[in-house]
Amino acid sequence: LGEGREVVAAGGVFDLRPLCTCDWPPRGVNPDLVGFLAFSVDSPREGEATVLVRNDYFGRLFVNGESVGEPLKGVWSKWTRIAVRVKEGRNEVVFRTSPGSQGLWMTALGYESH
């Protein structure tokens, strides 16, 4: 992908294909083909929250630089709920994603505070 370039969501969807410098759709699993989705959450206090993820195919969640939960692997089907601990103030949420072998590459993130 275009290093250091940003994509703006259109209708809540980020289309990363224009940034891809490889053949599209990808053929086979390519560990070098990685995307990052990131957002910040301001929390009034330290506590528990939930990050909701739908992803195809490989993914890993990070909150404030720390890996959270197990690595995700699977097809786009249902929301996975991952319990996270947030600190008071700004929290950085990053999801690392890469496609599976059939060229499908979709990710959706949500956030629920408790």
C-alpha angles and dihedrals in degrees: 000000000000104000114237093001123130132218122206119218118249111203090347093306128112111207107199096179095095089061096049114112093187134075112291125248094033116236114220126350111311112192090195093062103087135152131192126209115193139179138163127234123198110211122194089212144006113274151101127317138163129236113202117209135188111179143163113226132337123007147160129194125218127186118191090346095307124113111242127200127342125317111271122233126169150077126299103274121116139002116272113212115213119189112222136181116231128195127223110276128013119005123189116217117192128178119196113205138178132177129254125235100281098061096253110137118168132148133177126181133194136176133212123185119206 
